[in-house]
Structure formats: C-alpha cells, structure tokens
Amino acid sequence: MSYLFSYDFRYDDNEYETETSVNQIEVEDRIGKLYCRLVDPQTLSNGGDMDDSKHKLTYPKHEQFIRDAINGLSSIFTALDSSRPWLSFWCLNSLDIMGCEIDDMLRQRTVDTLKTMHCPSGGFWSDPWQLPHIVSSYAAVMALVLVGSEEAFQVIDRNAMYKWLMEMKQPDGSFAVHSGGEVDVRGIYCALVIASLLNIMTPELVRGCSEFIGRCQTFEGGIGPYPGIEAHGGYTLCGLAALEILGDADRIDLGRLARWMCARHMAFEGGFNGRTNKLVDGCYSYWVGGAFPILQKALRRSPKDDYLYERAALQRYVLACCQDTRSGGLRDKPGKNPDLYHTMYCLLGLSLSQHYVGVEPDKEFSDTVSVYSVPVRMMQWGALPAGLQVIGAKSNVVRPVHPVYGAPFAPLARCVKYFYALPPLAESLAQK
C-alpha cells in the first residue's frame, strides 16, 4: 500500500508567527524526518510514494515495557497514587489488545489489589483516605472485566454500586464524579458503562442523560465537558459512546459532529488532535478515531463507505511516530516519552483503524429505547472480516475492540454473560 507524501500538506501560518504555529511546525519537522525515510527523495518535489511495507509493531518491547511497570514503578510515579485503578486497566488492556498472556498470577494480583479499593458504600477509591470516584470506578470495573473470573466479578457489590451512582446523579441528567465533585460528560459515560456491564440500568439512572449530552454539543459540532465549554476529542467520544449505550445518537446534530471530527484528522501527520488549533497526539487515535465507528453506525452508513477518515494514515502515525523502539511503549508524538496511558490508547486507535467494527445494518436490533435492550444492542457489535485493512507487516494485526467500551470483545462478552444471568437488581431497587 502506498501513500502520496508531500510537504504541501504542512501547516501554513500565513506569515503570522504565534507560539501555536511555532510548536506546530516543530512537530511537523520531527514527523517529516521520519516520513521522509519512507519516500524516494528524488520524488519529494512532486509528492512521493510512501512505502509502508516496513512498518512493524514491536510487540516484545511493548510487552516488556508494560510488565516492567507491573513489577514496580519508581518513586517518581507517586503522583499517580490516585490512578492505581487506571494503571491496572491500562496494563491489562494493552496486553489483551496485543494478544499477550495474562497469567493467573497477574489476574489474582489484580483482584487482590482492587479488593482493597472497593468502597463498602459503592464505587472504588485508591485508598480509604480518598473519596470513591466515578472515573476510578470505571477503570476498576474495566480491569476486573479483563480479568474475567467469577472472583473478579464478585469484588463488585452491584447493590452498593447502584445506590452510589444514584447518589452521584444530578437533577440535570449529569453525574458528579464524586461526592461534591464536578459534573461533566465523563461522569455520564463512566456511569453508563458501569451500569450497562453490571446489569443495573434503570430508567431512573439514565433519565436526562441524553438531554444533558445534547446541550454539550458546541457550535463547532463536537462535544464539550458541559454546556458552553469548547468541544474536545475525549468528551466527544464519551458523549457519543454514552448516546450509543442509550440508543439515542440522533439526539445531537450528527452532520456537524462529523465535520468537526474530520477536521481533527491532521493532513500532514496522519494522526488526530483533540481540539481546534492543537497539536497531534497519539491518545486521540482512540479519543477521536474511536468515535468514527460509532458515528458510522449513527449515520447509517454502509460498511462499503468505510469510515470518514484515512485509516492507513492513522496506522502510519502510530507505527512510525508513536512507538518507542528502544525502550518499548507508545507515546504522544516524536520527542515525548512513552507511558502506559498513551500505550493503551494508541493500541486502541491502531486496532480500530485496522478492523472495520460495526453492526450489520440488516441485523441491527430494533429496540433502541428500553434500557433493558442494552446488552443485546451492545453485543451486536463486531469486526467485519471484509473490512480488515493493515499496513506494514502482517503481524501488526492486533485484536479488534469495542469502540464504546474500549476493550476487546471476548472479555466484554464474558462479563455480560455473567451479570445478565443474575436478577435485574437495579430494577427492584428502583421500585423501592
């Protein structure tokens, strides 16, 4: 597969230099040097064919980078103490996406660790000195989903979780991320992911959520954290994914959303930025790139139409610019250090750009309103074999992931099978 490379795609500051334009040009300089290695220099003046055949995902180094982190982080990471559930999620999910073994010892260690973070009144904290937090609870639940054992699932007290989520529920349809905390679209997304996986969805829990998200769509077309604030890639994914869980994606202006999302795709770099006039960043490979499959379904576009962005360009950015081929791990952009956060989100974006993930239109479940239809609708998603598109080595293929939940399909299916075999706990609670 080849791609026309040209410096004509670079940013034009119109001879008006700003701090933003200087940073943009510096990033393009670094990326241009990497991309020029793939092009015959004699053809650059007219645009050149870029040879993508040599791109390779360095699995062993990325796996070692993650396992080194699992075995112990240095003291400089004490600032991430409150992010311990996230560290578990980032590590386990990255290993699963790459198809690496998650052995019984690591699974048990994860369960034992997250048991200590479970708050008896519901939700998860990082230690008893901190408040349970919706975002941390999402990460903890997702880590336990990836472990996938009955013992892992039993760490979660559904009764307490539901009551706590209802305590966080706000009259305007949003959720506070913790008691007395801020409200934003993240809270809705994390609450609905938790509720939909644990079989504790109720009309009372979801009341007003769609309306709140609708008010967060800005004049640009993207979704901000709460009404009146600038659109952002992460909040856009959270808002759109939450609407997909609710079966209510038509709540927002999908045409304006599509235009804003497409504008986040950087012509020269091939990756995404998260806001207007911001730099490319590998994490938006998922936070923006992962929203395209959901948008595709919401717009009722045929799989033959493909996504509204260049999948090969995103893969090229991740493989050529985001990999640290010396120490392992993936990063924001060239010149930055790799970290566990960017490793997972770059891998998620890589997966969703390789696999066409969606729902066959003629098989789509018709009930998009009832909260009790959620497991059927969410588990209809899958990777369509005809949509596979991979650049570089054949071994670059990673596991397909669910765009709404940001994790491979198999552990999600195990979770849904377990919790939806249990009584609909939240339904009985809501009637009390």
C-alpha positions, -999 to +999 in steps of 0.1 A: +000+000+000+014+034-009+005+069+000+014+102-016+036+123+007+041+160+001+053+190+021+023+208+006+002+192+033+021+211+060+006+239+082+006+274+067+009+301+092+002+328+066+034+345+077+019+353+111+040+336+136+025+326+170+035+302+198+010+278+184+023+279+149+059+275+161+050+244+180+031+230+151+060+235+127+084+219+152+062+188+154+059+186+116+097+189+113+102+158+135+074+138+118+086+149+083+121+134+091+105+101+100+082+100+069+109+111+045+128+078+053+098+061+036+099+081+004+123+083-025+139+117-020+140+123-058+102+124-059+096+147-030+093+179-051+063+164-068+050+144-040+063+109-034+050+074-030+055+064+007+064+028+012+045+014+042+057-022+039+084-019+066+062-007+094+063-032+123+046-032+157+074-042+182+053-064+204+081-078+226+094-044+236+059-030+243+050-061+264+082-058+284+076-021+289+042-030+304+054-059+325+082-038+339+056-013+351+035-041+366+066-053+385+071-020+401+072+017+393+098+041+406+091+067+433+086+094+407+052+078+400+038+086+435+018+114+419-002+087+402-012+071+435-049+080+429-047+065+395-040+029+406-072+015+391-062+032+358-027+016+359-043-018+362-067-011+333-040+004+311-017-025+316-042-054+313-060-039+283-028-032+264-016-068+270-050-081+259-052-060+227-017-073+217-027-109+224-002-113+252-007-137+280-024-125+312-014-153+336-032-165+367-008-148+390-014-114+374-051-119+374-051-128+411-029-099+419-053-075+401-083-089+420-065-087+454-054-051+447-088-039+435-105-055+465-086-030+487-100-002+466-137-012+468-157+012+489-183-005+510-208+023+502-203+018+465-177+027+439-139+024+440-113+046+456-075+044+456-073+042+494-097+049+523-084+084+526-099+093+492-135+095+480-149+069+456-148+084+421-168+075+390-138+077+367-117+054+390-147+031+394-149+028+356-112+019+354-116-006+382-146-023+367-129-025+333-098-040+349-120-067+366-138-073+333-104-080+317-095-105+345-129-121+337-131-146+366-161-151+389-139-140+418-132-108+400-168-101+392-177-108+429-155-080+440-182-056+428-212-051+450-239-043+425-264-031+451-240-006+466-227+005+432-262+013+420-271+032+452-239+052+450-244+060+413-278+073+421-263+095+448-240+109+422-269+115+398-278+152+393-312+167+385-300+179+351-292+144+340-254+145+346-234+127+373-209+142+398-177+124+396-175+121+433-195+135+463-195+173+459-173+170+427-176+184+392-200+173+366-191+166+330-198+142+302-171+118+315-193+111+345-223+101+323-201+079+301-184+061+331-217+056+349-234+041+319-205+018+311-206+005+346-243+002+347-246-015+313-219-041+321-232-049+356-269-051+346-280-022+368-295+000+341-328+016+351-349+044+336-343+064+368-305+061+363-305+072+327-331+100+330-319+132+315-285+119+303-292+122+266-306+157+271-275+168+290-252+155+263-272+172+237-267+205+254-229+199+254-226+199+216-210+232+206-214+254+176-183+236+162-201+203+162-180+184+188-190+178+224-176+197+254-175+186+290-206+205+299-228+231+282-210+262+270-174+248+270-152+241+240-155+208+222-129+182+230-120+148+215-122+129+248-155+143+257-168+138+222-160+101+224-175+099+259-207+117+248-212+098+216-205+064+233-229+072+261-256+081+235-249+047+217-255+029+250-287+048+254-297+042+218-301+079+213-273+091+190-298+111+170-301+134+200-272+155+185-266+171+151-246+142+135-237+162+104-220+190+124-203+163+146-189+145+115-175+178+101-158+186+135-144+151+138-130+150+103-113+184+110-094+167+138-075+145+113-042+161+106-033+162+069+005+160+073+009+140+104-019+114+098-030+113+134-056+133+153-056+164+175-082+168+203-093+204+197-091+231+171-056+245+166-040+219+189-011+195+182-014+159+171-014+134+200-014+096+199-041+092+225-066+108+202-061+078+179-089+064+202-105+095+217-113+108+182-106+078+159-126+055+182-157+077+177-158+072+140-172+036+141-200+049+164-206+078+141-207+055+111-234+034+127-254+065+138-253+079+103-264+045+090-236+045+065-228+012+047-196-007+056-188-002+019-185+035+026-158+029+052-151+054+080-148+092+073-111+093+079-080+077+063-073+045+083-039+039+067-027+074+077-036+068+113-018+035+114+012+051+099+013+078+126+010+052+154+036+028+139+061+053+126+057+082+152+043+068+184+064+037+190+095+039+212+115+012+195+143+014+221+126+011+255+092+000+243+058+016+249+039+042+229+038+079+232+020+111+224+043+122+195+080+121+185+102+137+211+079+126+240+085+097+264+063+066+263+038+060+291+011+035+300-017+058+291-006+065+256+004+029+251-032+017+256-049+045+237-025+042+208-032+005+206-069+010+208-067+035+179-045+012+159-070-017+164-100+004+153-081+016+122-072-019+113-106-036+118-139-023+105-160-025+136-198-021+134-232-037+132-245-053+100-274-029+091-298-058+083-291-074+117-294-043+138-316-048+169-347-027+166-353-018+202-331+013+208-351+028+236-355+004+265-326+003+290-331-035+292-322-039+255-286-026+262-268-059+264-283-072+231-275-039+212-240-036+226-230-072+219-242-069+183-210-050+176-182-069+159-153-068+135-164-074+099-137-096+082-141-078+048-132-045+065-097-055+076-070-030+065-035-034+078-003-015+067+032-030+072+039-065+084+010-090+086+020-095+123+009-059+130-027-070+134-040-066+169-072-078+184-104-060+175-120-039+202-154-025+210-154+013+203-179+021+231-161+002+258-125+005+246-117-032+252-115-065+232-149-082+226-142-116+244-138-102+280-168-080+275-189-109+263-179-129+294-189-100+317-223-096+301-230-133+302-222-134+339-241-103+351-271-107+328-276-142+342-282-125+376-316-109+385-320-073+373-310-059+407-314-023+398-350-027+386-361-040+420-341-012+438-357+015+417-391+003+428-384+005+465 
